[in-house]
Amino acid sequence: METDTITIRVGEEAARIFNAASPEERRKLEALLALQLLAAPTSTPPLTEVMRMLGERARERGLTPEILQEILDESAS
């Protein structure tokens, strides 16, 4: 399997843990991350789909454009 190097931003604690890991532990963590990255596009619906589902649920629960505008106006005050 060919590999490539990437750079990702993580919190300080995560970086400390990775940097303190043995070479074998690092390889395991890299393999786990690679699997997560491969699964990510298929396990998470696109943002537009999430937004559509949220809008649908909100309408089912009685949220109207007028009520939404009132909520937005209140939070802007």
PAFI-377737 format. One line per field, with one value per residue: residue number from 0; residue in one letter; x, y, z of N, C-alpha, C, O, CB in turn. Coordinates in nm, 4 decimals. Each point is the difference from the previous one (the first is absolute). Glycine has a CB too. Layout:
BEGIN
resi: [NUM	...]
resn: [A	...]
nX: [X	...]
nY: [Y	...]
nZ: [Z	...]
caX: [X	...]
caY: [Y	...]
caZ: [Z	...]
cX: [X	...]
cY: [Y	...]
cZ: [Z	...]
oX: [X	...]
oY: [Y	...]
oZ: [Z	...]
cbX: [X	...]
cbY: [Y	...]
cbZ: [Z	...]
***
This chain:
BEGIN
resi: [0	1	2	3	4	5	6	7	8	9	10	11	12	13	14	15	16	17	18	19	20	21	22	23	24	25	26	27	28	29	30	31	32	33	34	35	36	37	38	39	40	41	42	43	44	45	46	47	48	49	50	51	52	53	54	55	56	57	58	59	60	61	62	63	64	65	66	67	68	69	70	71	72	73	74	75	76]
resn: [M	E	T	D	T	I	T	I	R	V	G	E	E	A	A	R	I	F	N	A	A	S	P	E	E	R	R	K	L	E	A	L	L	A	L	Q	L	L	A	A	P	T	S	T	P	P	L	T	E	V	M	R	M	L	G	E	R	A	R	E	R	G	L	T	P	E	I	L	Q	E	I	L	D	E	S	A	S]
nX: [0.0850	0.1599	0.0466	-0.0740	0.1609	-0.3170	0.1329	-0.2535	0.0098	0.0454	-0.0900	0.2935	-0.1207	0.0536	0.3045	0.0508	-0.0959	0.1852	0.2637	-0.0380	-0.0326	0.2494	0.0678	-0.2518	-0.1679	0.0565	-0.1258	-0.2674	-0.0388	0.0266	-0.2292	-0.2061	0.0334	-0.0536	-0.2821	-0.0914	0.0575	-0.1761	-0.2569	0.0041	-0.1582	-0.1919	-0.0598	-0.1267	-0.3142	0.1882	0.0145	-0.2483	-0.0787	0.0100	-0.1977	-0.2202	-0.0162	-0.0423	-0.2454	-0.1475	0.0118	-0.1175	-0.2634	-0.0550	-0.0104	-0.2381	0.2715	-0.2344	0.2519	-0.1269	0.1918	0.2588	-0.0568	-0.0260	0.2855	0.1389	-0.1180	0.1166	0.2949	0.0108	-0.0602]
nY: [-0.1180	0.2129	0.1030	0.2758	0.1080	0.0853	0.2370	-0.1266	0.2912	-0.2364	0.2043	0.0799	-0.2857	-0.0949	0.0866	-0.1670	-0.2671	0.0213	0.0485	-0.2641	-0.2172	-0.1853	0.1020	-0.1589	0.2630	0.1171	-0.2542	0.0337	0.3009	-0.0617	-0.2183	0.1972	0.2213	-0.2007	-0.0776	0.3009	0.0598	-0.2419	0.1033	0.3182	-0.0650	-0.2082	0.1722	0.2815	-0.0185	0.1757	0.1988	-0.0795	-0.2365	0.1894	0.2064	-0.2184	-0.0933	0.2908	0.0602	-0.2594	0.0661	0.2902	-0.1062	-0.2120	0.2444	0.1921	0.1112	0.2138	0.0938	0.1037	-0.1712	0.0901	0.3056	-0.0429	-0.1306	0.2398	0.2220	-0.1414	-0.0130	0.3255	0.0803]
nZ: [0.0000	-0.2175	0.3019	-0.1133	0.2522	0.0715	0.1502	0.1953	0.1324	0.2414	0.2108	0.0455	0.0364	-0.2956	0.0155	0.2645	-0.1306	-0.2518	0.1609	0.1899	-0.2629	0.0550	-0.2899	0.1058	0.0610	-0.2923	-0.1364	0.1704	-0.0831	-0.3097	0.0094	0.1371	-0.2184	-0.2369	0.1178	0.0275	-0.3042	-0.1047	0.1631	-0.0952	-0.2559	0.1580	0.2802	-0.1335	-0.1438	-0.1906	0.2494	-0.1791	0.2025	0.2546	-0.1319	-0.0642	0.2976	0.1183	-0.1858	0.0881	0.3038	-0.0368	-0.1404	0.2298	0.2126	-0.1742	-0.1824	-0.1356	-0.1616	0.2766	0.1807	-0.1563	0.0532	0.3139	0.0116	-0.1474	0.1944	0.2594	-0.1123	-0.0780	0.3234]
caX: [-0.0850	0.0743	-0.0416	0.0340	0.0043	-0.0902	0.0125	-0.1304	0.0062	-0.0639	0.0253	0.1325	0.0054	0.0047	0.1345	0.0927	-0.0189	0.0537	0.1456	0.0577	-0.0276	0.1073	-0.0214	-0.1080	-0.1263	-0.0254	-0.0488	-0.1383	-0.0818	-0.0085	-0.0897	-0.1346	-0.0405	-0.0218	-0.1294	-0.1037	-0.0086	-0.0623	-0.1417	-0.0668	-0.0931	-0.1197	-0.0739	-0.0587	-0.0747	0.0433	-0.0584	-0.1311	-0.0960	-0.0233	-0.0824	-0.1342	-0.0633	-0.0300	-0.1135	-0.1184	-0.0376	-0.0484	-0.1359	-0.0869	-0.0211	-0.0770	0.0771	-0.0363	0.0959	-0.0260	0.0552	0.1448	0.0434	-0.0106	0.1117	0.1212	-0.0041	0.0257	0.1389	0.0846	-0.0161]
caY: [0.1180	0.1254	0.0949	0.1391	0.0728	0.1140	0.0758	0.0334	0.0771	-0.0640	0.0698	-0.0217	-0.1280	-0.1061	0.0034	-0.0499	-0.1453	-0.0608	0.0155	-0.0830	-0.1408	-0.0784	-0.0136	-0.0962	0.0647	0.1015	-0.0688	-0.0396	0.1210	0.0435	-0.0924	0.0298	0.1259	-0.0252	-0.0677	0.0995	0.0915	-0.0715	-0.0210	0.1274	0.0491	-0.0830	-0.0107	0.1288	0.0538	0.1340	0.1083	0.0367	-0.1018	0.0240	0.1204	-0.0349	-0.0818	0.0864	0.0840	-0.0849	-0.0284	0.1242	0.0222	-0.1007	0.0399	0.1235	0.1213	0.0704	0.1068	0.1134	-0.0339	0.0013	0.1395	0.0526	-0.0548	0.0654	0.1403	0.0024	-0.0323	0.1099	0.1140]
caZ: [0.0000	-0.0021	0.1019	-0.0212	0.1265	0.0124	0.1241	0.0565	0.1244	0.1149	0.1252	0.0593	0.0716	-0.1005	-0.0584	0.1018	0.0078	-0.1222	-0.0009	0.1053	-0.0308	-0.0625	-0.1449	-0.0264	0.0344	-0.1030	-0.1196	0.0273	-0.0024	-0.1391	-0.0693	0.0474	-0.0611	-0.1424	-0.0137	0.0299	-0.1136	-0.1110	0.0302	0.0252	-0.1031	-0.0121	0.1253	0.0337	-0.1140	-0.0397	0.0790	-0.0539	0.0439	0.1426	0.0091	-0.0471	0.1042	0.1140	-0.0383	-0.0029	0.1393	0.0609	-0.0506	0.0615	0.1400	0.0036	-0.0240	-0.1230	-0.0296	0.0897	0.1320	-0.0151	-0.0059	0.1361	0.0765	-0.0480	0.0431	0.1446	0.0277	-0.0488	0.0918]
cX: [0.0890	-0.0526	0.0442	-0.0045	-0.0967	0.0297	-0.1408	0.0213	-0.0768	0.0303	0.1371	0.0127	0.0083	0.1391	0.1027	-0.0069	0.0612	0.1527	0.0684	-0.0165	0.1226	-0.0254	-0.1136	-0.1362	-0.0358	-0.0549	-0.1462	-0.0926	-0.0174	-0.0956	-0.1450	-0.0520	-0.0292	-0.1346	-0.1148	-0.0179	-0.0663	-0.1505	-0.0772	-0.0958	-0.1282	-0.0818	-0.0696	-0.0772	0.0517	-0.0735	-0.1387	-0.1077	-0.0336	-0.0907	-0.1435	-0.0767	-0.0377	-0.1195	-0.1305	-0.0493	-0.0571	-0.1429	-0.0988	-0.0342	-0.0662	0.0782	-0.0399	0.1064	-0.0174	0.0594	0.1525	0.0523	-0.0062	0.1178	0.1299	0.0049	0.0312	0.1470	0.0932	-0.0054	0.0947]
cY: [0.1235	0.0912	0.1398	0.0675	0.1165	0.0705	0.0325	0.0790	-0.0767	0.0839	-0.0366	-0.1365	-0.1167	-0.0066	-0.0566	-0.1519	-0.0682	0.0057	-0.0871	-0.1498	-0.0674	-0.0066	-0.0965	0.0618	0.1070	-0.0638	-0.0422	0.1211	0.0519	-0.0887	0.0269	0.1290	-0.0189	-0.0677	0.0968	0.0953	-0.0659	-0.0163	0.1309	0.0436	-0.0808	-0.0027	0.1295	0.0529	0.1396	0.1068	0.0384	-0.0995	0.0182	0.1214	-0.0281	-0.0778	0.0844	0.0897	-0.0773	-0.0299	0.1238	0.0293	-0.0982	0.0370	0.1365	0.1281	0.0589	0.1056	0.1205	-0.0249	0.0033	0.1435	0.0645	-0.0465	0.0698	0.1467	0.0130	-0.0246	0.1108	0.1195	-0.0079]
cZ: [0.0000	0.1088	-0.0390	0.1361	-0.0059	0.1315	0.0478	0.1280	0.1076	0.1232	0.0565	0.0673	-0.0975	-0.0637	0.0971	0.0075	-0.1223	0.0004	0.1048	-0.0289	-0.0614	-0.1504	-0.0344	0.0314	-0.1032	-0.1268	0.0188	-0.0051	-0.1427	-0.0786	0.0399	-0.0622	-0.1481	-0.0229	0.0246	-0.1181	-0.1202	0.0209	0.0097	-0.1099	-0.0100	0.1280	0.0383	-0.1199	-0.0353	0.0818	-0.0515	0.0418	0.1481	0.0173	-0.0440	0.1063	0.1210	-0.0289	0.0012	0.1416	0.0682	-0.0459	0.0622	0.1433	0.0126	-0.0209	-0.1346	-0.0284	0.0931	0.1387	-0.0051	-0.0019	0.1372	0.0863	-0.0401	0.0450	0.1486	0.0299	-0.0482	0.0946	0.1167]
oX: [0.0892	-0.1186	0.0871	-0.0662	-0.0057	0.0639	-0.0825	0.1012	-0.1131	0.0864	0.0602	0.1026	0.0760	0.0538	0.0905	0.1030	0.0699	0.0661	0.1158	0.0594	0.0843	-0.1113	-0.0773	-0.0945	-0.1170	-0.0939	-0.0808	-0.1089	-0.1087	-0.0779	-0.0892	-0.1148	-0.0982	-0.0720	-0.1002	-0.1126	-0.0769	-0.0771	-0.1222	-0.1130	-0.1035	-0.1185	-0.0872	0.0555	0.0539	-0.1119	-0.0903	-0.1142	-0.1160	-0.0936	-0.0945	-0.1174	-0.1078	-0.0867	-0.1029	-0.1196	-0.0974	-0.0846	-0.1119	-0.1070	-0.0149	-0.0562	0.0074	0.0790	0.0974	0.0623	0.0643	0.1006	0.0900	0.0579	0.0799	0.1057	0.0698	0.0571	0.1125	0.0856	-0.0007]
oY: [0.0139	-0.0023	0.0180	-0.0488	0.0723	-0.0563	0.0496	-0.0157	-0.0436	0.0876	-0.1006	-0.0668	-0.0942	-0.1085	-0.0729	-0.0672	-0.1005	-0.0991	-0.0380	-0.0835	0.0640	0.0273	0.0255	-0.0176	0.0165	0.0523	0.0104	-0.0071	0.0439	0.0500	-0.0009	0.0060	0.0539	0.0358	-0.0030	0.0330	0.0644	0.0028	-0.0002	0.0374	0.0540	-0.0332	-0.0012	0.0142	0.0694	-0.0219	0.0255	0.0391	-0.0125	-0.0033	0.0493	0.0267	-0.0177	0.0185	0.0499	0.0087	-0.0088	0.0375	0.0379	-0.0347	0.0524	0.1084	-0.0664	0.0329	0.0661	0.0891	0.0512	0.0301	0.0757	0.0789	0.0374	0.0509	0.0926	0.0658	0.0111	0.0881	0.0880]
oZ: [0.0837	0.0330	-0.0850	0.0917	-0.0994	0.0889	-0.0767	0.0682	-0.0213	-0.0026	-0.0375	-0.0124	0.0223	-0.0218	-0.0405	0.0057	0.0131	-0.0315	-0.0174	0.0682	-0.0628	-0.0450	-0.0923	-0.0768	-0.0348	-0.0599	-0.0923	-0.0569	-0.0376	-0.0811	-0.0849	-0.0441	-0.0509	-0.0932	-0.0713	-0.0374	-0.0714	-0.0960	-0.0154	0.0311	-0.0393	-0.0040	0.0869	-0.1090	0.0862	0.0464	0.0798	0.0245	0.0392	0.0798	0.0616	0.0259	0.0568	0.0854	0.0456	0.0278	0.0747	0.0811	0.0342	0.0498	0.1104	0.0158	-0.1034	0.0884	0.0360	0.0577	0.0917	0.0642	0.0364	0.0746	0.0858	0.0372	0.0412	0.0870	0.0487	-0.0069	0.0862]
cbX: [-0.2746	0.1612	-0.0742	-0.0263	0.2454	-0.2432	0.3089	-0.2070	0.1310	-0.0674	-0.3068	-0.0856	-0.2071	-0.3011	-0.1550	-0.1276	-0.2815	-0.2746	-0.1475	-0.1070	-0.3272	0.1450	0.3190	0.2510	0.1607	0.2774	0.3153	0.1910	0.1889	0.3120	0.2721	0.1649	0.2355	0.3197	0.2055	0.1662	0.2818	0.2928	0.1850	0.3106	0.2995	0.2387	0.2494	0.1305	-0.2578	0.1612	0.3209	0.2281	0.2057	0.3185	0.2982	0.2023	0.2387	0.3278	0.2560	0.1990	0.2758	0.3207	0.2079	0.2077	0.2134	-0.0902	0.1847	-0.3277	-0.0948	-0.2733	-0.2664	-0.1115	-0.1694	-0.3089	-0.1983	-0.1027	-0.2383	-0.2902	-0.1683	-0.1240	-0.2361]
cbY: [-0.1372	-0.0206	-0.1962	0.0503	-0.1394	-0.0588	0.0487	-0.1913	0.2650	-0.3194	0.1050	0.3123	0.1948	0.1380	0.2732	0.2811	0.1338	0.1647	0.2703	0.2676	-0.0083	-0.1650	0.0237	-0.1728	-0.0615	0.0895	-0.0917	-0.1830	0.0126	0.0378	-0.1724	-0.1246	0.0712	-0.0547	-0.2124	-0.0489	0.0513	-0.1232	-0.2077	0.0246	0.0267	-0.1048	-0.1701	0.0336	-0.2042	-0.0630	0.0582	0.0693	-0.1478	-0.0971	0.0910	-0.0308	-0.1806	-0.0231	0.0870	-0.1094	-0.1667	0.0516	0.0476	-0.1397	-0.1875	-0.2279	-0.0215	-0.0733	-0.1421	-0.0383	-0.1946	-0.2474	-0.0613	-0.0760	-0.2600	-0.2065	-0.0444	-0.1460	-0.2542	-0.1645	-0.0726]
cbZ: [0.0387	-0.2798	0.2612	-0.3305	0.1365	-0.2278	0.0089	-0.1692	-0.1055	-0.1021	0.0828	0.0463	0.1660	-0.0230	-0.0960	0.1248	0.1205	-0.0943	-0.0646	0.0945	0.0283	0.2568	0.0600	0.1286	0.2787	0.1549	0.0419	0.1992	0.2685	0.0946	0.0762	0.2589	0.2185	0.0587	0.1439	0.2835	0.1534	0.0575	0.1353	0.0983	-0.0844	-0.1623	-0.0148	0.2731	-0.0194	-0.2794	-0.0299	-0.2186	-0.2124	-0.0217	-0.1028	-0.2618	-0.1349	-0.0205	-0.1843	-0.2439	-0.0641	-0.0710	-0.2493	-0.1968	-0.0490	0.1323	0.2425	-0.0485	-0.2744	-0.1851	-0.0402	-0.1905	-0.2725	-0.0970	-0.0674	-0.2355	-0.2198	-0.0451	-0.0658	-0.2290	-0.1517]
***
